[in-house]
């Protein structure tokens, strides 16, 4: 009932968005037939709706219409993508940094249309790398004066306290993916100067409190490991002529069990505000080894089965 709605009201909204698919409801079972790419889009949409029902205890028709609108718009943009991708910038040693998947191309376009962008998706979809490339491009064009790259220093099974070294040396491993991306895009001598002069900052999320960042491109990576209050604090650092990209994967939360991740509630609260965009990347955007996509789908299936059994 939560998914279908009274007299199948919500289900009809979903079916109208996918006229090329045959969607059949039989009790608690929903079947769909059609082209694989369209089925993938519908599957992602349904998973998002079911997740919100489980998270909030229900979902209204207006919210379903909004999620359907996001899915349809995303599909339209994906269909228009050049198969060779869209060049973002030229990196070191002639490296051409491209948005190589439909989701990454959508990130690139959405970042040009919104001052705040959420890019959400599974591991391996290039969220961080694409976000850093967009920021470096903006700095090269003098659209911003500095780049600030931020990550929560949250442990993923290891203990920060037992790592050797001072505070910087303890935190650096958490920020390594950001350094890796920068090293592809900024010449080593320039990168050192930018870091020394704080034109590029790589900082833990906790160090952002009390700051106002003007004329800056700010990226919050691994945002699923930020709490509700931390995300609110981070977003309110936005100053004049600044832009933000927030990346995250709600399926990989490393916070303690009793601590709530703020990412999903933040997206829901800010939905519909002009100037704030959302891009949902999927398994189809995975750019790591081909087995990563298979691994992700296997885990998703196992989690779905576990939920049904409970």
C-alpha positions as CSV (number, residue, x, y, z in Angstrom):
1,X,0.0,0.0,0.0
2,X,2.8,2.4,0.8
3,X,4.4,1.8,-2.6
4,X,1.3,1.5,-4.7
5,X,-0.9,4.1,-3.0
6,X,-4.7,4.2,-2.7
7,X,-6.3,2.9,-5.9
8,X,-2.7,2.4,-7.2
9,X,-2.3,6.2,-7.4
10,X,1.5,6.2,-6.8
11,X,2.1,3.2,-9.0
12,X,0.3,4.9,-11.9
13,X,2.7,7.9,-11.5
14,X,5.6,5.5,-11.8
15,X,4.1,3.6,-14.8
16,X,3.4,6.8,-16.7
17,X,7.1,7.8,-16.5
18,X,8.0,4.5,-18.1
19,X,5.5,4.0,-21.0
20,X,8.0,1.8,-22.9
21,X,8.0,-0.8,-20.1
22,X,5.3,-3.3,-19.3
23,X,4.8,-3.0,-15.5
24,X,2.6,-5.6,-13.8
25,X,1.6,-5.6,-10.2
26,X,0.5,-8.9,-8.6
27,X,-0.1,-8.4,-4.9
28,X,3.3,-7.9,-3.2
29,X,5.2,-8.7,-6.4
30,X,6.0,-6.1,-9.1
31,X,7.3,-7.3,-12.5
32,X,8.6,-5.2,-15.3
33,X,9.6,-6.1,-18.9
34,X,11.5,-4.0,-21.4
35,X,15.0,-2.8,-22.4
36,X,17.7,-3.5,-19.8
37,X,18.8,0.2,-19.4
38,X,15.2,1.3,-18.8
39,X,14.7,-1.6,-16.3
40,X,17.9,-0.5,-14.5
41,X,16.5,3.1,-14.2
42,X,13.1,1.8,-12.9
43,X,14.9,-0.5,-10.5
44,X,17.0,2.4,-9.1
45,X,13.8,4.5,-8.7
46,X,11.9,1.8,-6.9
47,X,14.8,1.1,-4.6
48,X,14.9,4.8,-3.7
49,X,11.2,4.9,-3.0
50,X,11.3,1.7,-0.9
51,X,14.3,3.0,1.1
52,X,12.4,6.2,1.9
53,X,9.3,4.2,3.0
54,X,11.5,2.1,5.3
55,X,13.4,5.2,6.6
56,X,10.4,7.5,7.2
57,X,7.5,5.1,7.6
58,X,5.8,6.1,4.4
59,X,5.9,8.4,1.3
60,X,3.3,10.7,-0.2
61,X,2.4,11.1,-3.8
62,X,4.1,14.5,-4.2
63,X,7.4,13.0,-3.1
64,X,7.0,10.1,-5.5
65,X,6.3,12.5,-8.3
66,X,9.5,14.4,-7.4
67,X,11.6,11.2,-7.4
68,X,10.1,10.1,-10.7
69,X,10.9,13.6,-12.1
70,X,14.6,13.2,-11.1
71,X,14.7,9.7,-12.6
72,X,13.2,10.8,-15.9
73,X,15.4,13.9,-16.2
74,X,18.5,11.8,-15.4
75,X,17.5,9.2,-18.1
76,X,17.0,12.0,-20.6
77,X,20.5,13.4,-20.0
78,X,22.1,10.0,-20.0
79,X,20.6,9.2,-23.5
80,X,22.2,12.4,-24.8
81,X,25.7,11.6,-23.6
82,X,28.5,11.3,-26.2
83,X,29.9,7.7,-25.8
84,X,33.4,9.1,-25.6
85,X,32.5,11.3,-22.6
86,X,33.0,15.0,-22.0
87,X,36.4,16.5,-21.4
88,X,36.8,18.4,-18.2
89,X,40.5,19.4,-18.3
90,X,44.0,18.4,-19.4
91,X,46.0,16.9,-16.5
92,X,49.6,16.0,-16.0
93,X,51.6,14.3,-18.8
94,X,48.9,15.0,-21.3
95,X,46.3,13.1,-19.3
96,X,42.8,13.9,-20.6
97,X,40.4,14.0,-17.6
98,X,36.9,13.2,-18.8
99,X,33.5,12.6,-17.4
100,X,33.4,9.1,-18.8
101,X,30.0,7.8,-17.7
102,X,26.4,9.2,-18.0
103,X,26.4,9.9,-14.3
104,X,29.7,11.8,-14.4
105,X,28.5,13.8,-17.4
106,X,25.4,14.7,-15.4
107,X,27.6,15.8,-12.5
108,X,29.5,18.1,-14.8
109,X,26.4,19.7,-16.2
110,X,24.6,19.9,-12.9
111,X,27.7,21.6,-11.3
112,X,27.4,24.4,-13.9
113,X,23.8,25.0,-13.0
114,X,23.8,24.8,-9.2
115,X,26.0,26.4,-6.5
116,X,25.4,23.3,-4.3
117,X,25.4,19.8,-5.8
118,X,25.0,16.4,-4.1
119,X,26.5,13.5,-6.0
120,X,25.4,10.2,-4.5
121,X,26.3,6.7,-5.6
122,X,28.2,3.5,-4.9
123,X,31.9,2.9,-4.7
124,X,33.9,3.2,-7.9
125,X,31.6,5.6,-9.8
126,X,34.3,8.4,-9.8
127,X,32.4,10.8,-7.6
128,X,35.4,12.2,-5.9
129,X,37.7,12.2,-8.9
130,X,35.1,14.0,-11.1
131,X,34.3,16.6,-8.3
132,X,38.0,17.4,-7.9
133,X,38.4,17.8,-11.7
134,X,35.5,20.2,-11.8
135,X,37.0,22.2,-8.9
136,X,40.4,22.4,-10.6
137,X,38.8,23.5,-13.9
138,X,37.0,26.3,-12.0
139,X,40.2,27.4,-10.4
140,X,42.1,27.4,-13.8
141,X,39.3,29.6,-15.3
142,X,39.6,31.9,-12.3
143,X,36.0,31.3,-11.4
144,X,37.2,30.7,-7.8
145,X,40.4,31.7,-6.0
146,X,40.9,28.6,-3.9
147,X,39.8,24.9,-3.5
148,X,38.9,23.4,-0.1
149,X,38.7,19.6,0.0
150,X,37.1,18.2,3.1
151,X,36.6,14.7,4.5
152,X,35.3,13.4,7.8
153,X,38.1,11.6,9.7
154,X,36.0,8.6,10.5
155,X,37.5,5.2,11.1
156,X,36.5,2.3,8.9
157,X,37.5,-0.6,11.2
158,X,40.9,0.9,12.1
159,X,41.7,3.0,15.2
160,X,42.9,6.5,14.5
161,X,44.4,6.7,18.0
162,X,46.8,3.8,17.3
163,X,48.2,5.2,14.1
164,X,51.8,6.6,14.4
165,X,52.7,10.2,14.1
166,X,51.3,13.6,15.0
167,X,47.7,14.8,14.2
168,X,48.5,15.6,10.5
169,X,50.2,12.3,10.0
170,X,47.2,10.5,11.6
171,X,44.7,12.3,9.4
172,X,46.5,12.2,6.1
173,X,45.5,8.6,5.3
174,X,41.9,9.7,5.3
175,X,42.6,12.5,2.9
176,X,44.8,10.4,0.5
177,X,42.1,9.9,-2.2
178,X,41.9,13.7,-2.6
179,X,45.7,14.0,-2.9
180,X,45.7,11.2,-5.5
181,X,43.1,13.0,-7.7
182,X,45.0,16.3,-7.4
183,X,48.3,14.7,-8.4
184,X,46.7,13.7,-11.7
185,X,45.6,17.2,-12.5
186,X,48.0,19.7,-11.1
187,X,51.8,19.7,-11.9
188,X,53.8,18.7,-8.8
189,X,55.6,22.0,-8.4
190,X,52.4,24.0,-8.7
191,X,50.6,21.6,-6.3
192,X,53.2,22.2,-3.6
193,X,53.0,26.0,-4.0
194,X,49.2,25.9,-3.9
195,X,49.2,23.7,-0.8
196,X,51.9,25.9,0.9
197,X,49.9,29.0,0.2
198,X,46.6,27.5,1.2
199,X,45.2,28.0,-2.3
200,X,44.4,24.4,-2.1
201,X,43.4,23.1,1.3
202,X,42.8,19.5,2.3
203,X,41.2,19.5,5.8
204,X,39.2,17.2,8.1
205,X,35.5,18.2,8.5
206,X,35.9,19.1,12.2
207,X,38.3,21.9,11.2
208,X,35.6,23.7,9.2
209,X,33.6,25.1,12.1
210,X,33.6,28.9,12.4
211,X,34.8,29.5,8.9
212,X,33.2,31.4,6.1
213,X,34.6,30.6,2.6
214,X,34.3,33.2,-0.1
215,X,35.3,32.7,-3.7
216,X,36.1,29.1,-3.1
217,X,35.2,25.7,-4.5
218,X,34.5,23.4,-1.6
219,X,34.1,19.6,-1.8
220,X,32.9,17.4,1.0
221,X,33.9,13.8,0.3
222,X,32.5,10.7,2.0
223,X,29.6,12.7,3.4
224,X,27.7,9.6,4.6
225,X,30.2,9.7,7.5
226,X,29.1,13.2,8.6
227,X,26.4,13.6,11.2
228,X,23.3,15.7,10.9
229,X,24.8,18.6,12.8
230,X,28.2,18.4,10.9
231,X,26.5,18.6,7.5
232,X,24.4,21.6,8.6
233,X,27.6,23.2,9.8
234,X,29.5,22.4,6.6
235,X,26.8,23.7,4.2
236,X,26.5,27.0,6.1
237,X,30.2,27.7,5.5
238,X,29.3,28.8,2.0
239,X,30.3,32.3,1.3
240,X,29.9,34.7,-1.6
241,X,30.9,33.5,-5.1
242,X,31.5,30.0,-3.7
243,X,30.4,26.5,-4.9
244,X,30.0,23.2,-3.1
245,X,29.9,19.6,-4.2
246,X,29.0,16.9,-1.6
247,X,29.8,13.3,-2.5
248,X,28.7,10.2,-0.6
249,X,27.6,6.6,-0.6
250,X,24.7,5.9,1.9
251,X,25.5,2.2,1.8
252,X,29.0,2.7,3.2
253,X,28.5,4.4,6.6
254,X,31.4,4.0,9.0
255,X,29.9,6.0,11.9
256,X,29.3,4.2,15.3
257,X,26.0,2.4,15.4
258,X,24.2,4.9,17.6
259,X,25.3,7.9,15.5
260,X,23.0,8.9,12.6
261,X,24.4,9.8,9.2
262,X,23.1,13.2,8.1
263,X,23.4,12.7,4.3
264,X,20.0,11.3,3.4
265,X,18.0,13.6,5.8
266,X,20.0,16.6,4.4
267,X,19.1,15.7,0.8
268,X,15.5,15.3,1.8
269,X,15.3,18.6,3.7
270,X,16.9,20.6,0.9
271,X,15.0,19.0,-1.9
272,X,13.4,21.6,-4.2
273,X,15.5,24.6,-3.2
274,X,16.6,26.5,-6.4
275,X,20.4,26.3,-6.8
276,X,20.8,23.0,-5.0
277,X,21.1,19.9,-7.3
278,X,21.2,16.2,-6.9
279,X,22.8,13.6,-9.2
280,X,22.3,9.9,-8.5
281,X,25.1,7.7,-9.9
282,X,24.4,4.0,-10.2
283,X,26.3,0.7,-10.8
284,X,26.3,1.7,-14.5
285,X,28.7,4.5,-13.7
286,X,31.4,2.2,-12.1
287,X,34.7,2.9,-13.7
288,X,37.0,0.6,-11.6
289,X,37.6,-3.1,-12.5
290,X,34.6,-4.7,-14.1
291,X,34.2,-7.0,-11.1
292,X,33.4,-4.1,-8.9
293,X,30.0,-3.7,-10.6
294,X,29.4,-7.4,-10.1
295,X,30.4,-7.2,-6.4
296,X,28.1,-4.3,-5.8
297,X,25.1,-6.0,-7.4
298,X,25.8,-9.2,-5.4
299,X,25.9,-7.2,-2.1
300,X,22.7,-5.3,-3.1
301,X,20.9,-8.6,-3.8
302,X,22.1,-10.1,-0.5
303,X,20.9,-7.0,1.5
304,X,17.5,-7.1,-0.3
305,X,17.1,-10.8,0.6
306,X,18.0,-10.1,4.2
307,X,15.4,-7.3,4.4
308,X,12.7,-9.6,3.0
309,X,13.6,-12.3,5.6
310,X,13.3,-9.8,8.4
